[in-house]
Amino acid sequence: MQPWFKVVKPYQFIESLGKREDLLVADLGDVLTGVAHLMYRDPELFVKTTHFTSGLIQFLESIQRKITTGEGNSIIRVQTRFGGGKTHSLIAIHHFLTNRRFFSQNISVSTLSCNPKTVRIIGTHLNPLEGRQETDSHIYTLWGELAYQVRGNEGYKIVQDNDQKRISPGKASLFTLLQSCEPIVILLDEITEYMAKARGVRVNDSNLGLQTLIFLQELTECMRSLKKSILIITLPDREYQATHSDDKPLLIEIDQILGRLASSAIPSERTDLYQIIQKKLIEDVLDRDSLNQIVETFSQFYYDNKKDFPVNTATNSYRSLMEKAYPFHPALIDILIEKWNKQSTFQGTRTILSILAKLLYELRIDQRNISIINQSDINFTKTSQNLLFFRHLPSEFTEILIHELDMFVKPTQTLMTLDKWEELGRDIIAAIFLNSIPHSIKNYGALHQEINLAIWRPEVNIVLVSEVLGSLIHTSEFLHKKGNRFILSEAPNMNKIIKELKHKFVDDALHEIKEKFRAQKTDYPIKIVVWPESSEEIPDDTKLKLVVLSLDFHKINLDSWIKFRGEKFRKFQNTILFGIPNAINLERLIDIIQEKIAIKRILMDRKDELEFNEDRQTLNSRLLIIENSVVYLLNRLYLEFTDTSHQYHLISPKQSKGSFANWIIQELIKNEVIVTDINPNYIKEHFLTSEKSIETRSLLDQFLKDLKMPKLLEMQILQRSILEGFEEGLFLFEDTSDQYQKSNFSHQGKNPDTLSFTENECLILPSWKQEHKIDTDIRIVDKSSKKTPKGLSFRFKNLSLIDLQSVNKGILKPLERELEGLQLGITIQIKNPEKMSNKMTLSLIKETVNQIGGEITELDSIK
């Protein structure tokens, strides 16, 4: 759709109107003195920029009828609120009486056939104390003004004495003055203000204000006696009287004087204001087809989505209002009339025109692609626009709006972009703000449907409006929901109360999170260590440990915690997995648990307050949401794990049910960070190729201590793997615990049912045992005796290298205990020398013997 500035053309003078509201003040006195804005002063431009309502046309015709035929009422009261069009009507009468050709050409009103005397008395232009100086006279009172304007100095002389003494001249003098000059049109504007000032001017035992009241009564009685004359007086309406108590007694007295003598003129109705504004600010329609398209698009959407918008927007009459108000949306004008117009500083139509003129000017400069101007198009973050409204409000309220516009928090769950979220959020807050002024009116605040009406345009998804509004209710600090209305108020809402209270519960929240982890029950033999403050809190044992770290984990040297427990070296380093918290989720979790504690405290402290019932229901519902959020965040708190050598990352769970500790362990198992099964071939390939044999205890230590090894869920996993290897014949088992003979397992080929993982248990390859046999001759000499030593010899055949462990433990160790200073001589005969590597050099053998303090008595070189 086309932007508004390509559809209509505003007047060139809208910039000046937006900058100076006083230019929009319709002042008949300024028109007469030539200082009013051109659109009031120039009759042609006045007619062009004025929407002549049916009420105003009827008013002009009633004046014409009275002064030409004598038919109709002689006294007419124009009673509207300040800025409501009463003075504008007097200016229209002025131009009608003095520049009738512009009216006959442009307005469907009969041509005036006579030339009446016109008296124009504007109370705000008169000084009751000093009066004013004319050429031959000094005028002090309203009756002096009346006489001078009707018949000049000649007329003034009739009331001169009464004028100078400031005493009303009486009905007879007034009748004599006016009768000879008919037809006469007397326009009295802003008389209440004049009379209020006149009460301060002493007149004998009376005052000028009271004398003016007497004059007004005499004048009205005189007008009834005149045939073709009419008195038109403007007065504030009763709504103004209700809000201006100082003027109320005076207005009551004037009403009593006018009584049943005066009829009321209503130049404009409430529904006329849309066209009044349009006529005043818009010079021409540039593209009628585009205007119709825009109105049709909006009207059709309102009709198709009736439940989302106020009921009246789906009607043809509302479509007509959109045409009359264009380029403004009727909802924007309605807000200004029905709510802002109640402010004491808001001067009705003139203030509305000033605001809208300023908007037109700024939006035209911005070249924003806006098809119709609505509440959401007011940029309250821009000083030049927010001042249009803020000057009518107390500063503390305006500060609240700015605060609310600056505090948007975009939820992580939404698919909306941050820019789109903030844009919709600001639009919603602005709409609620505009509907929340003032506080005393019946429809205080905005319905959801009214918010939709304020911000919808074709590019806005109406569903997203509900999403953002729902989020604002839980994040805003001054946004309230009372029944079905959303209200922006100076009073802090529960969000702010909770926010200020929850900061007291940081330690409580941390303690609760810690206890939730400690209370976790798992189906696995894993110890969970929660938020340790030192490495000593992590046991150094063979059990697998899941260490979940706190938010301060970055202050910890995890390498040191892996290697040491306190000051002692840690033995079982491969039994620890550190859980690194997601900082964002942990901070959010701490925050919402603080919020939960604060809510519970509020509910407890205010449990007996009946007026708190609505908030109590809201808070209880909020607690349920928080509990679900806690579960959600706990399941997504630890998705990164490390043992300092490796980093492991888990994928967020799709569901948040069950034990989150169980889920973490299951995911670590699924990702093979923790193993629940070891293929026996893994043991054979990693431990029985180069070494050919290994103690089970050493094998277990490798898994428990070496960070390069898989992490065992429990020791039985390794035991099962070894036993499976025995059954599959991948390796043999030997137990050297018997001091004097080898285990039956190796001799008879049997395998154990269980393992104890002691240093006596060994795994060997079957093929290696057969291929590597040696003959060993060990000679033992006892040097404890002073006599010539006697030798003792043992010869063992067909031993493997692994058998030497049994020889050491079962033979040599017992002999050492029996024979002090035991020395050995060893003869080694290799049956398969051709299989020896040439790398076993003579120097290597000599070096080894020298290192152990031995002596070589016989050595054959290796060929």
N, C-alpha and C positions, 0 to 999 in steps of 0.2 A: 504494500500500500504506500501511497505517496506521503511524505512528511507534511505536516500541517502547513508549513510556510510555502509549499508549492500549491496548496489548495486555496488558501485565503491570503489576503494582503492586509497587514495591520497598518494603521495610520503612522506617518512618520514621527508624530509627536509622542508615541508611546514611551520613548526613552525618558523624556522629561516628566511624563506622568508617573513613571515608576520611581524616579528619583525624588520627586516632590509631591507628596500626597496633597499638600495645600492647594496645588493647581487644580485638583479635582473637587475642591470645596465649592459647591454652587452657592455663590454669594451675590445676591441681587445688588447690594451696595457697590461691590467691585465692578459689576457690569455697568452700573450707572456712572461710575467715576472713570471707567476705561482701563482698569488695571487687571481685570479678570482674564483668564486664559482665553485665547482666541475662540475656542470651541463654544464658550459661553457668550463672549462679547459679540462675535460676528453672527448676525442672524442667519445667514445662509449656511455657515458651518454648523451652527447650533441645530438647525433643522435636519441637516445631513447626519449628525451624530446622535440624534435623539430618536429613540423608539417611541413613537406616539401611540401609547396604549389606547385601548377603547375607553378606559376610564378618563384619561387625560383629554381625549377628543370630546367626550361627553361634557367634561368640565368646561372646556373652552366654549362649547355650544351653549351651555347654560348661562355663561357670562354674556355671550352675544345676545341671547334671547332676552335676558333681563334688561340690558341697556338699550335695546332697540324696541322691544314691545312692552317691557315692564312686567313680563311674566316670570315667575320663579321667585325663589327666596332671596331676600336682601342681604342675608348674612350667611357666609359659608365658612366652616371650620375645616381646615386641612390638618389632620392630626395623624402624623406618622412619626416613627422614631427618627432621631437625628441621622442624617444620611439616607433616609428612606425615600426621598424624592419630593418633599414638600417645597423646599426652596427652588428646586429645579422646576417645579410646576409654576411658581411665581415668575421665574425667568421666562418660561414659555408664554405666560400671559403677557408679560412685558413686550416680548417680541411680537406676539399676536396682535397687540393693540397698536404697536408702532411700526411694524414691518410686515404688514398683512400680505404683501404680494408673494413672499416666500412660502407662506402657508397655503395660499390659494393654489400655488403651483405644485406643491408637494404633499399637502395633507388634505384629506377629504373632510374639510370643515367649511361651512358656509362663509361667504365673503362678508366682512363687517361693513355695514352700511352707514355707520355714524362715526364720529370722531370724539370719543369720550375724554373727559379729564381723567388723568391717571395720577393718583397719589401713591408714592412708594416710601414707606417708613420702615427702616431696618434698625431694629433696636441695638444691635451690636455696633452700629456706626454712630451712635449718639452718646453724648456724655451728659448724664443727668445733672451733674454738679456745675459744669461750666457752660453747657449749651454749645451753640455754634453761631458764627457770625455770617450774616448775609450782607449784601450791599448796603441796604438801608436799615437793616434790623438785626437784633441779636436774639436768637431763638433759644428758649430754655426747655420747652415741654413738647409733648406729642401733639397737643392741640395747637400749639404755635406752628409746628411743622405742617400739620394738616391745613391750617388757614393759609400759610404762605404758599404751599404747593397748589392749592386750589385757585387762589386769587391774587397771589403775590403780596406786595406791601399793603394793598387795599384790603385784602382779606385778613392779613395779619393784624391790622389796626383794630379789627372787630374783637379780637381776643388778646390784644397786646397787654392790657392791664392784668388779665388773668394769667397770661404767660409769664410776665415778669414776677408776679406774686406766687406763681406756681400753684394756682388754685383752679380747679376745673371750671370751665366757663358756663356750664349748664346746657341743657337740651335746647332751649330757645335760641341761644346764641349760635349753637352749632347748626340748627335748622336754617336760620337766616343765612348763615355762611354758605351752606351747601345747596339749598333749594334753587338758587338762581344759576347754578353752574351745572345742573344735570345735563347729560348722564355723567356719572362719576364712578370710577373704579378705584377703591381704596385697598391697597395691599399692605398688610401689617405682618412683618416677619421678625422673628427672634424677640418678640415682645416680652416674654417671660424673663429673659436675661436682663433686659432694660429695667423692668419693674423690680427685679431683685436688687439692682444697684440703686434704683431710685428710693428704696426704703431707707437708705442711709442719708438722704437729704432732708433736713428738718424744714417743715412748713408750719410755723406757729406751733400748735399742739399736735399737729399731724406730721406726715412725711410725704414726699413726692410719690412714693410707691402707692400709698393709699389714695392720693389724689388721682393717680393714673388709673387705678381701678374704678374710681367714681366716673372719670372721663370715659372709660371703656363702656361702662353701663349706660351713660348718657348718649354715647355715640350709637350704640346698638338700638336704643329706643328711637333715636332720631332717624336711623336708616330705615326703620319700619315705616316711617311717615313719608319717605321719599319714594317716588314711583320707579325711576329708571337708574337707580344707583345701587351699587353692591359693595359690601365690605367682605374682604377675604382675609382671614387671619390664620396663621400657622401656629400649631401647638404640638408639643411632644405627646406621644401616646401614653397610655396608662402603664405600659411596661417600663418606659423611661421614668415615670413617676415612682414606680416601685423600687427602682435602684438609685434614685436621687431624692432622698428623704428631705433635704433642705428646701427643695423647690415644691415639694408636694402640697403644702398648705396654700401656696400662691396659685398653683394650677387648679386646685379645688375651687378657690374663689373665682377664678376666671371661668371655670366650667359653670358655676352657679350663675354668673352674670349672663353668659351666653344662653344657658338654659335651653328652653325649647324654641328660642328664637332662631337659633342657627341650625342649618342643615350641614351634614358632613359630606365632604368630597373625598373620594378615594382615587387619586390619579393613577395608581398602579396596584396590581394584585401581586401576590407572591410569585405566581407563575410567569409574570411579565419580566422578571428580573433577568432571565436568561437572554432574552432579546435586547433588553436595555444594555447589558454588558456587551453583547456582540455588536450592537449598533455603535456603541461608544468607542470601541477599540478596533474594530475591523472595517476597513475602508471598502473592500470588494471581495467577492468570491472569484477566484481565478480558474477553478476547475470544479464545476458542479458535479460532473460524473464521478470524480474521485471522492468528493464529499459524500455522495450517495453510497458509493462502494464501502467507504469506511463505516458509515452508520449502519449499513446493511450487515457488514461482517460482525460487528459487535452485537447488534440486535439478534442476529441469528444464533450466535453463540450463547447469549443469555437465554434464548428460547430453548435451545437444545440441552442446556444444562440448568434447568430451572431450579433444581434443588441446591445448587451451589451459589445462587445469587438471590438478592432480595426479590420478593414476589413481583413487584411492579415493573421490574426491568424487562420482563418477557412480554410486555404489552405494546401495542401500537402507539399508545400515548407517550410511552417512554422513548420510543423511537423518534417521535416528533420533538421531544425535549432535546434529544441529542442534536438534531438539526438546528434547533433554535440557539443552543448553547455553543455550538462549534466555533472555534477550535477547542473549547474547553469541554470536559466531560461534565454532565449535569451533577454527578456525585461530588465533584470538587466544589462547585458553586453551592450545592446544598450544605456541605460542611461549613462553609464560610458564613452562610446565612443563618443556619439553624443552631450552630454551636458557637462559632467565634463571634458572631454578632451580639452575643450576650455579654461579652467583655465590656467593661465600662469605658475602656479606651478605644474601642472599636467603633468607628463612625459609619456604620452601615455601608451603603452602596459606595461611598467615596473611598473607604478603606479597601473594600473588595476590589474596586477598579484599580486602585494603586498597586495592590498585590499582583493582580493578574496582568496589569500592564508591565510590571517589572519582570514577571515570568516570561511574557511574550518576548520582551527585549533580549533577555539573557538566553533563552532557548533559541532564538533566531541567530544570535551570535555563535552559539555552540554548534549549530547545524546538526543537532541530534535528530536521529531518524524516528521521530515521534509522530504517530498519525493523529492522535487525539490527546490533549494534555489533561492528565489526571493527578491524583494526590501523589502517586509514586514518582512523578517527574519533578517534584520539589526536592532539591538537593540541600538537605539540612546540614550537610557538612561544609557547605559554601556560605561564607558569612553574608555575602550580598543577598542571599535568598533567605537564610534563616532569620535574619534581622527583621524581615517583613512580618514575622510571627512573634519572635522572641520579645520584641519591644512591648507586646501586650501581656507579657507574662512575668511573674517573679523570677529572679535570676536562678534561684535554687531549682526551679522546675526545668529551665532550659539546660542547666548543667546535667540534669538527669538524662535528658534526651541525648545529649552528646555522649555521655557515658554509655548509654545503651547502644548507640550506633558504633561505638569503638570496641565492643567486647564480644563480637561474634566468635563462637567456637564451632568449627565445622566437624561434625561427627565422622569418625573413620569409616562407619558402615555405609555412608551414602556414596552413590556413584556420581554425584554432582561435582563439578569443579569448584575450587575454592572461590573463584571470581563469581560464578553463578550463585553459589550459596550466599555469599556476602551481599550480592545485589538483591536477591529476594529477601534476605533478612532485613536489610535497610528499608526496603519498600514496605515490608510488613510493619516494622517499628514506626515508620513515618505515618502510615495509615492509622495505626492505633493512637499515636500521639495526636493527630489532627482530630480524632473522634473523642479524645479524652478531655476536651476543654469546653466549658468549665465543668467543675465537679458537681454543681447543684442541679443540672438539668436532668430530666427524666431518663433520656436515652444516653446515659453516660457510658462512654466506651464504644467498642465496635463488635458487632456480630461477625462470626466467621464469614458469612455471606457478604457482609459489607467490606471486609478486608479483601475478599476475592474481587469485588467490584472495583476497589480502589487500585488494584495492581495488575489486573489481568490485561494482557494484550496478546496478539496471536502467537508470539514467540514464547509465551509463558505456559508451562504445563501446570494446569490447575491442581493436579495431584501433588506436585512438588511443593506447592504453597502450604498444603496441610502438613507435609513432612517438616518443612522449615518452622512453621508455627508451633508444631508440637515440640520441636527441639528448643525453641526460644522460651517456652514455658518452663523448661527445666534448667535453663542457663541464665536467662535475664534476671536482673536484680530488682527491677522496679515494675515489671510487668505482672499484672494480676489477672486472674480469671474469676469473675463473680457471676455465678450462674452460667449463662451462655455468652457473656460479654467479656471482651478482653480490654483491659484498662491499663494505661500508663499513669502512675501516681508517684507523688513525692514519698509516700510511705514505702519502706523496703518490703519486699515480698519474702516468702519463706526461703527462697534461694539465697538471698543476702543474709538473712538471719542464720541460716545453716552455715553459710560460708564463713561468717565471722565467728561462729561457735566451734566449727569443726577443727580449726587450727589448734585448739586445746587438746586434741586427741591424737596427735601424731604417734606418740609412744604407744597408746592403746591400740592403734591400727597396726603398727608394726608387730606388737605382741600377738594380736589376733591372727595375722598372716602366718607368723612363726608357728603358732599353735595349730593352725589348720594343716600345715605340713607335718608337724609332729604327730598329729592325730591320723594321718593317712595310713591305712592298712593295705598291705600289698600281698599278693599271692606268691611272692618270690623271696628267697633267702638273701635279701639285700638290706643293708643298714642305711637309713636316710639320716644324714647329718645336716641340720638346718642352721644356716647362717652362723657358722663358727666364727669366733673372733680371733682364734689363734690356731696354729697347726696342732697343738696339743689336744684339741677337742676332737681330732680325727684319729681314731684308734689305728695302731699299727699291727694288724692281724691279717689272717688269710681270708677274711670275709670281704666280699665286694661291697664297696661303699659309694653311695650317691651323695655327693656333697653339694647342696644347693646354696649358692652364695647370695649375699645381700646386695643392695644397690651400691654399696661401697667396695665392690669386688675389685675395681680398678686400683685400689690402694694396696692390694695384696700381691705379694710376690709368689705366684702359684708354683713356679719352679722350685722355690725354697720349701714350700709346703709339701711338695711331692717328695723331695729328697730328705727332709728332716721333720721330725716330730719334736718340736721344741728345740733343744740343743743336741738331741740324739739323732744319729743317722737312721732314716726309715728303711726297714728291711723290705717290706712288701709294697713297692711303689706302684705296681701294676694292678692294684686293687682299688684305685680311686678314680672316680669320674667327677669333674667339677661341672655343675650346672650354672651357666652364665645367664643371669636374668635379662629379659628384654626390658631395657630401662624405661621405655615409654609405657609398656603394659604394667610394670611394677609401680611406677609413679601413679598411674591411673588407678591401680588396685588400692594403693595406700589412700588415695584421695577419696574413692567411693566408700571405703570402709570407715574413714573419718566421717564422711557424710552420714553413713548408716548409724554410727554411734551418736552423732549430733541429733539426728531425727529421733532416735529412741529417747534421748534425754529430753527433747522438747515435748514429745508425747507424754512422758512421765510427769514433767513439771506442769503441764497444762491439761492434765487429764480431767479436771473438774470444771473446765471452762466450756459452757454450752455454746458460746459464739464461735468456739474453735472447731465445731463439728465438721464444717466443710473442709477446713484445712487438715483435720485429722484423717478424713477419708483419703484426701490427696496424698498425705504423707504415708499412710499405710500402703497405698498402691505403689508409691515410690519405693518403699522398702522391698516389695516383691520384685520390682525391676532391678533394684540394686543387688539382691541375692542372686538373680540370674546373671547379672553382669559379673559378679564375683566368681561364679563358677566358670563363666566364659573366659575371664582373664587368667584364672588359676591354670586352666588347661593350655593357655598360650603364653605362660610366663617363662617357662624354661624350654626353649627349643634349640639352644646351642650348648654343646658340651665339649669338654676338652680334658686331656690328661697331660697337657703342656706339650706333648709331641704331636698330637693330632687334634684337628677340629672336626666336630660332628654337628650337622644341622638337621633338625627334624622339620617335617611339614606340619603346619597347624592342623589340629583335628577338625573333622567336619562336624562332630557332635561333642557335646560337653557333659556327657553322662558318666557316672561311675567314678572310680578313684582316678584322679589325674596322675598320681604316682604310678599306679598300675599301667596307665597309658604310656607314660614316659618310658618305663622299663620295657614294655612291649615294643615300642618303636625303636629303642636302642637294640633290642634283640633282632627285630626285623631288618635293621640296617647293619647287623653283624658287628655292632660295636661291642655288644656282650654276646658271647657264644654259649649255646646250650648243647652243643654236640661237636665232637672233634673226630674227624676221620682218622682211623689208625694209620693210614698211609701218610698223613701229615706228620705224625711222630717219626715214622720210619725215614721219610725224606728229609726232615729237618734235624734229626738227632742221631740217626744210625747209619750214616753214610761215611763221613770222615772219621767219626769217633768209634764206630762199630759197636759201642756199648755205652750205657748210661745208667746211673742210679735213678730210681724212681723219685727219690727225694730231690735230686738235682734237677730232674725233669720238672717236677712241680714248682721248684724255686724259679725256674726259668719263666714259667707262666705267671707267677705271683710277683716277680721282681722286675722283669724286663719289659719296658714300655713298648717294645716292638712286637710283643706277643699279644695274641687275642686275650680278651678279659673273660675269665671263666665265671659263669654264674655261680658255680659251686665246685668244690674239689671232686665230687663224685663224677663230674663230667669227664675229667681226665682219667679217673679210675675205670669208667665204662669203656673209654676208648682203648685203654691198654688191654683190658680183658677181651675186647673184641679182636684186638690184634693178635692175642694168644690163640684165640679160637680160629682165626683165619691163617695162622702159621706165619704171620709177618715177622715175629720175633719171639725169642725164648726168654724165660724168666729164671733168674737164679737168686737164691736167698742164702747169704753167707753168715747168717746169725749163729749157726752151729759152730762151735769152736774146733771141733775135731773132724767133722766130715761134711761134705757138701750136701746141699739140700737134695732130697729125692726128686724135686721138680726137674732139675737139669739131667740127672742120670736116667730117670724114667720117662722124661718128656711130658710130665704133667704140668698143668698151669694152675695158678692160685685162684681161689674163689673171691678173695678180697685182697686189697693192698693196704699196707700201712704207711707207705711213703717214708720208709726209713733208709738209712745209708746202707743197710744190708741187702736191699732189693735192687736187682740190676736187670736191665733189658739188653739182650744181645741178638745179633742176627744169626740164624741157624747156620748159614753157609760160612760165615766168618769163623765160627767155633770149630768147624771141621777142618778148615784150611790153615788155621794158625795154631799149631801144636809145638811145644818145645820140651826138651829134656833139661831138667834143672838139677844141678848137684850143689847142695848147700853144706858147707863144712862149718861147724861151730866150735869155737875155742873158748875155754874158760880160763881167764887170766887171774881169777881171784886166788888161785892156789899159788904158793911159793915154789912148789915143786914143778918139775918139767911138765908143761901143759900136755894134757891128753886131748886128742881130737875126737869129735863125734860127728859122723857123717850121715846125711839123709839123701836119698836120690828119688826124685819124682819124675815119672814119665807121663807123656801125653797131656801136659797142662796147657791151658790157654792163658793168655795174659790176664784175663779176668780172674782166673783161679788164683793168681798170686795174692789177691786181696784176702782170700780165705787162708792162704798159707801164712800171711802176715798176722792175721787175727787169731787163727786157731793154733798156730805152732810157735811162731817167733815171739809173739807177745807173752804167752805163758812161760817160755824159756827165759825171756828177759827178766821176768819176775823172780825166777828161781836162781838164775846165774847172774851175779853182779859183774858188770864190765863185759857183757857178752859181745863178741865180735864174730862177724860172718865172713865166709869166703864163698863166692858164688861162681859156679861153672855153668856156662850156658852153651848148650849144643843145639844148633838150629838144623832141623832135618831138611828144610827146603831152602837152602841158601840162594838158589837161582832166582827166587822170588824177591830177594832183597833189592832195594833201590841203591844205586851207586852213590846216592846222596848221603848215605850213612857212612861217612868217612871216618878214618882212624882218628883224625883230630877231634871230631865230635864226640867219639867214645871217650877219648882221653880227657877231654874237657869236662864231660859229665862226671866221670869218676873223681877227678880232682875237686870238683865243686862239692861233692858229698864227703870229701876227706878220705877216699879209698885209695887202694894201690893195685895197679895191674901187674900180676906176676907172669901172665902168659897171654899173648894176643897174636892171632893170625891175621895178617892183612887181608882185606877184602879184595878178591880178584875182580 
